[in-house]
Amino acid sequence: MKPHPVFAFLYDRLARAAEPWEGQFREELCGPAAGMVLEIGAGTAANLRHYRFAARLVAAEPEPNMRRRARARLSEARVPVALVAAEAERLPFADRTFDTVVFSLTLCSVQDLRRAISECARVLCPGGSLRFYEHVRSDRAGIARWQDRMEGPWGFFAGGCHPNRDTPGALAAHGFEVRLRRFQPPVPGGSLMPHVIGEARLPAPHALDASPGRSQP
Ligand SMILES: C[S@@+](CC[C@H](N)C(=O)[O-])C[C@H]1O[C@@H](n2cnc3c(N)ncnc32)[C@H](O)[C@@H]1O
């Protein structure tokens, strides 16, 4: 991944400034994350202090400047944590390694959304939980069109972010059962950048096997 020192600096500032309203969502996202936890695209580690129950947290971040800033915050962690260089599309972990995978404002930025979701499904244990906090494509047609027009310039200034992704739709298309809440962030222009917070799980294999018309092995 190409280094983005200026974006890492600005993003860190913005994330710290947003903490008064965003902290509650980071808490809701990470607070319940339990067992072996993988956060993908951990950025400058804005979520770190919100993890309470993880037996072990692996924070994966491919961008070196983000990672350097994250490393400086590792002492804030209340759980054992390892910071690693890794991309969502190529996770260096064995199948079924994690109980929980966390995405926080990251699925908007990955290069290949489908591959990132597929890798996440691979490393999750059966019954594991994918927890997400993301900004997504608006369900209002006019705003979605505006997001489509903004995709190029926005991505240029915002580290390759795509403001118009239907991330919940992509999770559902992969077979995840998705539960989420939509909200507008309480900032100027918040309606242009709708957010979702929620959880997704893959149905248990035996539930699939028992479905009508499905042949047994
Ligand atoms: C908007 S920042 C969010 C950072 C952090 N998760 C947070 O909530 O503050 C997006 C992050 O995704 C990372 N990212 C971009 N492409 C990625 C990829 N293919 N795999 C993993 N992380 C990626 C970026 O380096 C950046 O740290």
Ligand as a Chemical Component Dictionary entry (heavy atoms), coordinates in Angstrom:
data_LIG
# 
_chem_comp.id                   LIG 
_chem_comp.type                 NON-POLYMER 
_chem_comp.pdbx_formal_charge   0 
_chem_comp.three_letter_code    LIG 
# 
loop_
_chem_comp_atom.comp_id 
_chem_comp_atom.atom_id 
_chem_comp_atom.alt_atom_id 
_chem_comp_atom.type_symbol 
_chem_comp_atom.charge 
_chem_comp_atom.model_Cartn_x 
_chem_comp_atom.model_Cartn_y 
_chem_comp_atom.model_Cartn_z 
_chem_comp_atom.pdbx_ordinal 
LIG C1  C1  C 0  -10.705 5.877  7.632  1  
LIG S1  S1  S 1  -9.389  4.933  8.274  2  
LIG C2  C2  C 0  -10.156 4.150  9.699  3  
LIG C3  C3  C 0  -9.161  3.781  10.745 4  
LIG C4  C4  C 0  -9.727  3.111  12.003 5  
LIG N1  N1  N 0  -10.308 1.824  11.709 6  
LIG C5  C5  C 0  -10.718 3.991  12.695 7  
LIG O1  O1  O 0  -11.844 3.557  12.965 8  
LIG O2  O2  O -1 -10.375 5.126  13.014 9  
LIG C6  C6  C 0  -9.325  3.589  7.101  10 
LIG C7  C7  C 0  -8.216  2.637  7.406  11 
LIG O3  O3  O 0  -8.293  1.525  6.528  12 
LIG C8  C8  C 0  -6.984  1.185  6.152  13 
LIG N2  N2  N 0  -7.035  0.418  4.902  14 
LIG C9  C9  C 0  -7.129  0.868  3.634  15 
LIG N3  N3  N 0  -7.094  -0.146 2.753  16 
LIG C10 C10 C 0  -6.972  -1.271 3.487  17 
LIG C11 C11 C 0  -6.877  -2.646 3.170  18 
LIG N4  N4  N 0  -6.916  -3.062 1.907  19 
LIG N5  N5  N 0  -6.747  -3.522 4.171  20 
LIG C12 C12 C 0  -6.743  -3.126 5.465  21 
LIG N6  N6  N 0  -6.822  -1.831 5.827  22 
LIG C13 C13 C 0  -6.939  -0.916 4.860  23 
LIG C14 C14 C 0  -6.285  2.517  6.000  24 
LIG O4  O4  O 0  -4.888  2.391  6.002  25 
LIG C15 C15 C 0  -6.821  3.248  7.201  26 
LIG O5  O5  O 0  -6.049  3.032  8.323  27 
# 
loop_
_chem_comp_bond.comp_id 
_chem_comp_bond.atom_id_1 
_chem_comp_bond.atom_id_2 
_chem_comp_bond.value_order 
_chem_comp_bond.pdbx_ordinal 
LIG C1  S1  SING 1  
LIG S1  C2  SING 2  
LIG S1  C6  SING 3  
LIG C2  C3  SING 4  
LIG C3  C4  SING 5  
LIG C4  N1  SING 6  
LIG C4  C5  SING 7  
LIG C5  O1  DOUB 8  
LIG C5  O2  SING 9  
LIG C6  C7  SING 10 
LIG C7  O3  SING 11 
LIG C7  C15 SING 12 
LIG O3  C8  SING 13 
LIG C8  N2  SING 14 
LIG C8  C14 SING 15 
LIG N2  C9  SING 16 
LIG N2  C13 SING 17 
LIG C9  N3  DOUB 18 
LIG N3  C10 SING 19 
LIG C10 C11 SING 20 
LIG C10 C13 DOUB 21 
LIG C11 N4  SING 22 
LIG C11 N5  DOUB 23 
LIG N5  C12 SING 24 
LIG C12 N6  DOUB 25 
LIG N6  C13 SING 26 
LIG C14 O4  SING 27 
LIG C14 C15 SING 28 
LIG C15 O5  SING 29 
# 
